[in-house]
Amino acid sequence: MGYKVAIAGATGNVGRELLNILAEREFPADEVIPLASRRSQGVEVSYGDQTLKVKALENYDFSDTDFCLMSAGSAVSKEWSPKIGAQGCIVVDNSSCWRYDAEVPLIVPEVNAHVLDEYMAQNDRRNIIANPNCSTAQLVVALKPLHDHAKIKRVVISTYQSVSGAGRDAMDELWEQTRAIFVNDPKEPKHFTKQIAFNVIPHIDDFMEDGSTKEEWKMVAETKKILDPKIKLTATAARVPVFVGHSEAVNIEFDNPISADEARKVLREAPGCLVVDKHEDGGYVTPVECVGDFATFISRIREDITVENGLNIWIVSDNLRKGAALNTVQIAEVLVNHGLIKKAA
């Protein structure tokens, strides 16, 4: 007998991807309920070969539901996740709302799935599990096996993040501006601070007092919480005119020696990682190739001779999948496969 799964925010980019991935991975769900705000009630969404009608989140009773996969934004999650969790339903939340709460686990299954065993054993748990930022998720999948092998000391990262990470309106803006440039129409920015078409914007989320952006701060805080609080990390996050797929150039310093060949071997054997690293034209992965794939791709693995025990790597992943929807479903799979969840009545 399968589980009852609700998708909150089912009409958004990540919500629709959640429905796709649940079907693709044949998650053991007897019933899937798409939820959104009242204005989206009755909208049709696809789940495998089925067409489902969206219901209103405000009117839904979660008492007989096992999972709520929440992709409706921080404000909605802040209001609804505690209410849903209090009814015994496990909330896996994609927003930033709960990531930094000490009582809520922040999970990437390939990295720290063991935390779920500890969390689910608590009698007073809040039944909320947080999904990390999309750029963090793919980063820690690659860092974890390297950290286990040679112990990471410091990471310097530059991200090249696609517009889908900012939602459907941002994707529309890239399309509209690109078209406008070719037909000589006005191309005023709406969602972004500057023109995004044929440009790079070194600014994601709000600026903080130290000059960093909140996106960069998230990567630091989340990597420490998920992987190791002792790791030092500094980031520069940029938005690029790519529809789907985040890329990251990562420089890593280790406590212990590690060669590029060792790193390739370690990463090839690591869960969730796919190494494509040929020293030839096209022997690496770009965002175009990663779209629709589950893997975190790693290329351009090479030693950094300017520091002791240093490596450079290039990481690419579909941010709507591993960065959001896939990781969410994987968390639910861990709970099921480890026997950590009892079916609701």
C-alpha positions in Angstrom: 0.0 0.0 0.0 1.4 3.3 -1.1 1.6 6.8 0.4 -0.6 9.9 0.0 1.5 12.8 -1.2 0.5 16.5 -1.5 2.4 19.0 -3.7 2.0 22.6 -2.4 2.8 25.0 -5.1 2.0 22.5 -7.8 1.5 25.1 -10.6 5.1 26.6 -10.3 8.3 25.5 -12.0 9.4 23.3 -9.2 6.0 22.0 -8.4 5.5 20.7 -11.9 9.0 19.2 -11.8 8.1 17.5 -8.5 5.1 15.8 -10.2 7.3 14.7 -13.1 10.0 13.2 -10.8 7.5 11.4 -8.6 6.2 9.7 -11.7 9.6 9.1 -13.3 11.1 7.5 -10.1 7.9 5.6 -9.5 7.6 6.9 -5.9 5.2 4.6 -4.0 2.2 7.0 -4.0 -1.3 5.7 -4.1 -2.6 9.3 -4.3 -1.0 12.6 -5.4 -2.8 15.8 -4.7 -1.7 19.1 -6.3 -2.3 22.1 -4.2 -1.9 25.9 -4.8 -3.7 29.1 -3.9 -7.4 29.6 -4.4 -6.8 31.4 -7.7 -5.2 28.3 -9.2 -8.0 26.0 -8.0 -9.1 23.8 -10.9 -6.0 24.3 -13.0 -4.9 21.0 -14.6 -1.4 19.6 -14.1 0.3 16.4 -15.4 1.4 13.5 -13.2 2.7 10.7 -15.4 -0.1 9.8 -17.8 -2.7 11.3 -15.5 -4.2 14.8 -15.5 -4.9 16.1 -12.0 -6.9 19.2 -10.9 -5.3 21.6 -8.4 -7.0 22.0 -5.0 -6.8 25.0 -2.7 -4.1 24.7 0.0 -6.3 26.7 2.4 -9.1 24.1 2.4 -7.1 20.9 2.4 -7.0 18.5 5.4 -3.6 17.0 5.9 -4.5 14.6 8.7 -4.6 11.6 6.4 -1.6 12.7 4.2 1.9 11.3 4.6 4.0 13.9 2.8 3.6 17.5 1.8 6.3 18.5 -0.7 6.2 22.3 -0.2 7.3 24.6 -3.1 5.1 27.6 -2.5 7.7 30.1 -1.2 8.9 31.2 2.2 5.9 33.2 3.3 3.5 30.3 2.6 5.8 27.8 4.2 6.2 29.9 7.3 2.4 30.0 7.8 1.5 26.5 6.7 4.4 24.1 7.4 4.0 24.1 11.2 0.2 23.6 10.8 0.7 20.7 8.4 3.5 19.2 10.5 1.3 19.4 13.6 -1.2 17.1 11.8 1.4 14.4 11.5 2.2 15.0 7.9 5.9 15.3 7.0 6.7 18.6 5.2 9.7 18.7 2.9 10.2 22.4 2.2 12.0 23.9 -0.8 12.0 27.5 0.5 14.7 29.2 2.6 12.2 29.6 5.5 13.5 26.7 7.7 17.0 26.0 6.5 18.8 27.9 9.3 16.5 26.7 12.1 18.5 24.5 14.5 15.5 22.3 15.1 14.9 21.6 11.4 17.3 19.3 9.5 18.8 20.5 6.2 19.3 17.5 4.0 21.0 16.4 0.9 20.6 12.6 0.9 24.0 11.8 -0.7 25.7 13.8 2.0 23.8 13.6 5.4 20.9 11.2 5.1 21.9 9.8 8.6 20.5 13.0 10.2 17.0 11.9 9.2 17.3 8.8 11.3 18.2 10.9 14.3 15.4 13.5 13.6 12.6 11.0 13.1 13.5 9.3 16.4 12.6 12.5 18.2 9.2 12.5 19.9 8.9 16.3 19.8 10.0 16.8 16.2 8.2 19.5 14.1 7.8 17.2 11.1 9.6 19.8 8.8 12.6 18.9 6.8 14.4 21.6 4.8 15.8 21.4 1.2 18.9 23.5 0.6 19.4 26.3 -1.9 19.8 25.0 -5.4 23.5 26.1 -5.7 24.3 24.5 -2.4 22.8 21.2 -3.2 25.0 20.4 -6.2 28.0 21.8 -4.5 27.9 19.6 -1.4 27.2 16.5 -3.5 30.6 17.0 -5.1 32.4 18.2 -2.0 31.3 15.4 0.4 33.4 12.5 -1.1 36.4 14.8 -1.5 36.0 16.0 2.1 35.9 12.3 3.3 39.0 11.5 1.4 41.3 14.5 2.1 39.4 16.9 4.5 38.5 20.2 3.0 39.9 23.3 4.6 38.7 26.2 2.4 36.5 26.6 -0.7 36.3 29.5 -3.1 33.3 29.4 -5.5 31.9 31.4 -8.4 28.4 30.5 -9.5 26.8 31.0 -12.9 23.2 30.5 -12.1 20.3 30.2 -14.7 17.3 32.4 -14.6 14.9 29.5 -13.8 16.3 29.7 -10.2 14.4 33.0 -10.0 11.1 31.6 -11.2 8.9 31.7 -14.3 8.8 35.5 -14.5 12.5 35.5 -14.7 12.5 33.0 -17.5 10.0 35.0 -19.4 12.1 38.1 -19.0 15.1 36.4 -20.6 13.0 35.3 -23.5 11.4 38.7 -24.0 14.6 40.6 -23.8 16.4 38.3 -26.2 13.6 38.7 -28.7 13.5 42.5 -28.1 17.2 42.8 -28.9 16.7 41.1 -32.3 13.7 43.2 -33.3 15.0 46.4 -31.7 12.1 46.7 -29.2 12.6 48.2 -25.7 14.2 45.9 -23.2 13.7 47.4 -19.8 14.5 45.1 -16.9 11.6 44.1 -14.7 12.6 41.1 -12.5 16.4 41.7 -12.7 18.3 44.8 -11.7 19.9 45.0 -15.2 19.4 43.5 -18.6 19.9 39.7 -18.4 19.9 38.9 -22.1 23.5 38.6 -23.4 24.7 39.8 -20.0 26.0 38.6 -16.6 24.7 40.1 -13.4 26.9 39.6 -10.3 23.9 40.0 -7.9 21.5 37.4 -6.7 19.1 38.2 -3.8 19.5 41.1 -1.4 22.8 42.8 -0.4 24.0 42.4 3.2 26.0 44.8 5.3 29.4 43.2 4.5 28.8 43.6 0.7 27.9 39.9 0.2 24.5 39.0 -1.2 22.1 36.8 0.6 22.6 34.1 -2.0 26.3 34.0 -1.2 25.6 33.9 2.5 23.2 31.0 2.0 25.9 28.9 0.4 28.3 29.5 3.3 25.7 28.8 6.0 24.2 25.8 4.3 27.5 24.1 3.4 28.6 24.4 7.0 25.3 23.0 8.3 25.1 20.1 5.9 28.8 19.1 5.5 31.1 20.5 8.2 31.0 23.8 10.3 34.8 24.0 10.1 35.0 24.5 6.4 35.7 28.0 5.3 33.8 29.1 2.2 33.6 32.3 0.2 31.3 32.7 -2.8 30.4 35.1 -5.7 27.0 34.4 -7.2 26.1 35.6 -10.7 23.0 35.3 -12.8 23.7 34.3 -16.5 21.4 34.2 -19.6 20.8 30.5 -19.4 17.2 29.1 -18.9 18.0 26.0 -16.9 21.2 24.6 -15.3 23.5 26.1 -12.7 27.3 26.0 -13.2 30.0 26.5 -10.5 33.7 27.0 -10.7 35.1 25.7 -7.5 38.6 26.0 -5.9 39.2 23.7 -3.0 42.1 23.6 -0.4 42.6 20.4 1.6 44.3 19.5 4.8 45.7 16.4 3.1 47.3 15.8 -0.3 45.0 14.8 -3.1 45.9 14.5 -6.8 43.6 15.2 -9.8 43.6 11.5 -10.6 42.6 10.6 -7.0 39.8 13.1 -7.1 38.5 11.7 -10.4 38.5 8.2 -8.9 36.8 9.3 -5.7 34.1 11.3 -7.6 33.4 8.5 -10.1 32.5 6.2 -7.2 30.4 8.8 -5.3 26.6 8.7 -5.2 24.9 11.4 -7.4 28.2 12.4 -9.2 28.9 11.9 -12.8 32.5 12.7 -14.0 32.9 13.9 -17.6 36.5 15.1 -17.7 38.4 14.7 -21.0 41.2 17.1 -21.9 39.8 17.8 -25.3 37.3 20.1 -27.1 33.9 19.4 -25.6 35.2 17.0 -23.0 33.2 18.7 -20.2 29.5 19.3 -19.4 27.7 22.6 -19.8 24.2 23.5 -18.7 22.6 22.5 -22.0 23.7 18.9 -21.5 22.5 18.7 -17.9 18.9 19.7 -18.4 16.5 16.9 -17.5 19.2 14.8 -15.8 19.4 13.7 -12.2 23.2 13.8 -11.9 25.6 16.4 -10.6 28.2 16.6 -13.4 31.8 17.3 -12.6 34.4 18.3 -15.2 37.7 20.3 -15.5 39.3 18.5 -12.5 42.9 19.8 -12.1 45.4 20.6 -9.4 45.9 24.1 -8.3 49.7 24.6 -8.0 49.3 28.1 -6.3 48.3 26.5 -3.0 49.3 23.4 -1.1 46.8 20.5 -1.6 44.6 22.5 -4.0 42.1 21.4 -6.7 39.9 23.2 -9.2 36.6 21.6 -10.4 33.7 22.6 -12.6 30.2 21.5 -11.4 27.0 21.6 -13.5 23.5 20.4 -12.5 19.8 20.9 -13.4 18.8 23.4 -10.7 15.1 22.5 -11.0 15.9 18.9 -10.4 18.9 18.2 -8.1 18.7 21.8 -6.8 15.0 21.5 -5.9 12.5 18.8 -7.0 14.8 15.8 -7.1 16.4 16.4 -3.8 12.9 16.8 -2.2 11.7 13.5 -3.6 15.0 11.8 -2.6 14.4 13.0 1.0 11.0 11.4 0.9 12.5 8.2 -0.5 15.0 8.0 2.3 12.2 8.2 4.9 10.3 5.4 3.1 13.3 3.2 2.4 14.7 3.5 5.9 11.3 2.7 7.4 11.2 6.1 9.1 7.6 7.0 8.3 4.4 5.3 9.3 1.5 5.7 6.9 -1.2 8.1 8.0 -4.6 6.7 8.8 
